[in-house]
């Protein structure tokens, strides 16, 4: 068991990221983005301009006292806090993330709240954590009575999207995605980071990480938010191109999809813009399989090709060159 004053060694870190297009017709300025993400009075919003504009809210803590999800149905109660943060990238993509850490051992009985508040972002089990079952449970199980960090992220996203600064007139229709992640200890004493990325149905993605316990949960959460952003970009562009008209007049598709995508999304691709050197091997693995950047380059090139194709004369697209036809000259018959 751990004492009330000793640090809590964690063996499991987990979280979820919700990603969508910021519902506004024009990207907000930096000061408006800061207002949008000012979730705690007196706490500053982190703003960065390079290599890509990014704004990150101050962290929020949510107290929880509930059962942990487990794949085999093992009942284990846990108490502690979940960290949540919201971010906006280039004034276009908004994300809400929630995450926490779980130690292998916790106290045998519930402690006062000051004990848990002194350990922000840690949820302690009452007893021993069933580590493998809990790791799979966080990825696959969401029973109503169990801890669901995705609901905390969704609540924060709803709060941000309800801000009066937003006019709720987005430039194009895009889906929402959910990326659920778990970071466990490396198996067999290895120290090399490892990742398994899975695209599930209904906008859900799951990420299984094997990372040393020395890597901070905030660093892992930042990596997963970056991964969620770029997966969302791939998802948005794929869905948009799936709606391309196979034939006929493409004017509406050009106006409502292709041009907004080119103007608002294509410049956002910048994986590992703010990398932690310890997690660069994870990006390298994703670039090998499934080949994130290769997929993006193919999709982006198709958008550009369709923009050119639909702008050619005779396609019926608005704004393209017009052909003028002269009526043939009619000769009078000589009487």
Secondary structure, DSSP 8 states (H G I E B T S, - for coil): ---SSS---EEEEEEEEEEEE---SS---HHHHHHHT--STT---EEE-SSS-EEE---EEEEEEEE---TT----EEEEEEEEEEEEETTTEEEEEEEEEEESB--SS---HHHHHTSTTBEEESSB--HHHHHHHHHH---TTB--HHHHHHHHHHHHHT-TT--S--SS----EEEEEEEE--GGG--S-EEEEEE-STTEEEEEEE--TTS-HHHHHHHHHHHHHHHHHHHHHHHHHHT--SSS--HHHIIIIIHHHHHHTGGG--TTTT--GGGHHHHHHHHHTT-HHHHHHHHHHHHHHHHHHHTSTTS--TTS---------------
